Amino acid sequence: MIETRPITITCAGCSISRAVKPTPKGEARTPTGWKRLGDATYCPQCWRKKYILSAITMPVSSPLDCTWDELRKALRTMWAQATAASNWMMTEMYARDVRRGSEEKMPPMARVYLYPEARARFPGLPSVTAASLEQSIQRKYRAVRYRVVWTAAASLPTHRYPTPFSVPSQGWYATIEADQAIVSVRIEDARYRLRLKRGPQFRRQMGPSARLSREKLLPANWRSTIMTE
């Protein structure tokens, strides 16, 4: 029997509590904006006080398991798929949204779940990338929804090629081999190992990279965006 009674979760920082619905497995769902790290759960305010978002940018020196031409071909395929999927998702959210009538206020947006259709339409995109892309497009659409749907003050956003191929933390990991940073990332249905550039000019970036490979810092919140010439 599936448990339906609400479950209370408590923030590990400020001890604020919130009742949430259980998952099919009977576990507590993580509320929107809350974060889970290990066995601890944090509310949005405590998470922002405890952690900051940091970006590390390092160019690729060379692919290890393929040629540059093979890597670029795979990336071009992903950029094309990501661009097409982004535009399709944005259009579908608008098509399934309300139209202004006699209401005084704009109704809340109904839940739209495009992941199954996106996987069928764009099978070349890894599942984690498709899920991440839907969440990103949802946020972008909701940000402009009022001006697009209700006041007609803006047009629907469009994405142009090449839309960056974003890889969530489940799709990549970093290691340090012979004092060199190596990133293993899934592109299409294969995994590629990429050697990152090294040298004194990248000393600042190498510090967090080494810690990431050694400690797996906050794995659920690291993201890799791959671009190349």
N, C-alpha and C positions, 0 to 999 in steps of 0.2 A: 504494500500500500504506500502511495506517495504522500509524503508529509506536506501539508498545506498550511500549517500554522506558521505565523511570522516568527523569524529568528532575530534576536537582538544581537547586534554587533557593537563593540565599544572601541573608540579611538584609543590607540596606545599612547597618544601624546597628551590629550586634554580630557580623556575619559568620557567624552560625550557619547551617548548611545543613540542607536537608530534601529528601528524594526524594519526588516527586509523580508522579502519572499524567499523561500528555499529553492534551490535548483532541483532538477529531477533526481539528483543523487542525494538530496536532503541537506546539502551544504548551503551556507548563507551566501546570497548574491552580494557582490560588491557594488554599492550604490554608485551612481554617476558622480564622478569627481573624486571619489575615495580611491585610495591606493592600498594594495596589499604587498607587503614585503616579508617573506618568510611566513611566520605565524602571526605577525602583527598587522593590524589594519589602521590606516590613518585617514582622518578627515582632510578635506582640501586645504584648510588653513594650516594645520600642523604639518602637512606634507610640504607646503611652500616654505615654511619656516625651517624645516629640517634639511631639505635638498634644493639644489638649484639645477637648472638645465644648462648643460655645457656641450658645446660643439667641438669636434676634432676634425680638421680637414687635412688630409694627407694624400698627395698624388700617388698613383700606382706606378711603380717602377717597371714591372713586367709581370705578365701572367706566367705561372709555373707549369701548368698542365696543358697549355694550348698556345697557339700563336696569337699575335695581336689581331690579325684578320678574323680569326675564329671568335675571339672575344668581342670584337666590334660588331660582328654579324649577329651574335646572340643578343647583345645589348640593343641593337637597332630594332630587333624583333620585339624586345620587351618595351622599348620606348613607344613603338607603334601601338602595341596592345594597351599599354597604360594610357596613352592619349585617347584611343578609341573608347576604352572602358570609362574613362573620366567623363567624356562628353555624353556617352550613353546614360550613365548614372544621373548626371545633372538633368538631362532632358526627361528621364523617367520620373524623377522626383517632382519636377514641375508638372508633368502630365497627370500625376496621381494626386496632386495637391488640390485644394479648394479653389473656386473662382469667386470673385467678389460679387455679392448679391445685395440684398437689402440689410445685411447685418451691420450693426454699428461698429463692432470690433472684429478683427480678424480671428477666426477660430484657430485653436491649436492645430498644429500639424499632426496628422495621423501617422502612426508608425509605418514606415516603409522598410521592407527587408529585401534587398536586391541581390544578396550574396549568391543564392542558388542559381538565379538567372544569369548573373555575371559569370559564374563558373562555367555554365553551359555555352554562353556566347563567346567567352574569351578563355578557352581551355589552356592556352599557352601561359597565362599568368599563374604563378604559384598560388596556392590557396591562401597562404598568410598575406601575400601581397594584395590579393583581391579583397580580403577582409579589411586590411588596413586602408585600402583605397576607398572602400565604401564609407568607412568612418570619416575619412578626410573630406570626401565630397558631401557627406551629410552635414558636417560642420560648416562648410563653405556655403551650402545652399541655405541653411537656416540663418546664416549671417546676413544674407541679402534677400531673404524671403519676403519681408515686409515691403521693400522697395520694388521688388519684381511683381509679386502677386497682388498686393493691395493698392499701392499708389502708382504702379507702372512708371516709376521714376528711373528705373534701371532695367537693362536687358539681362537675359540669362547669361551668366559667365560661361566662357568657352575655354578649352584647353588646346594649346597648339603643340605640335610636334617640335622637339622631343619633350614630352612630359617626363620628369625624372622618375626612374625606376626605384621606388622605395622598398627596402627590405627590412621588415621588423626583426626584432632580436631573435625570434625563433629560426630565422633563415640564414644567420651568419654567426661566426665566432672568430675571435682573434687569438693568435699565439705569437710568442717571441721565439724565433729560431736563429741561433748564432747572432744574437743582438740585432736581428731584423724582424720587423713587424710583418706578419703574414695574416691575411684575412681569407677565410674560407667562406664563400657565399654561394647560395643557390640561385642560378639563373636558368630560366626555362625548367627543364627536367634534369639538369646536370649540376654538379657542384664544381666551382672554379676556385683555385687557390691563387691569390694575388699578392705579389711582393710589393710592399709600400716603400717609397723612397726614404733614404736615411741620410744623415749628415748633421753637422752642427746647427743648420738652420731649422731642423725639425726636432731639436732637443726638447722644446716646450711641449710638442705634441706627443713625443715618445713617452713622457712620464705617465699621463693618463692611459695611454695604450698599453703600457706594461702592466699597470695596475688592473686594467680591464681584463687582460688575458690571465692574470694571476688570481684575481679575486672575483671575477664575474660581477662587477659592481652593477647593482640595480638592473639585472638583465631584462626585465619586462619593459624598461623605458629607454633602452638604447635602440637606435635606428640608424641604418646605413642607407644613404642615397647615392647611387652610382651614376656618375657622369664621366664621359671621356670625349676626347676630340674625334 
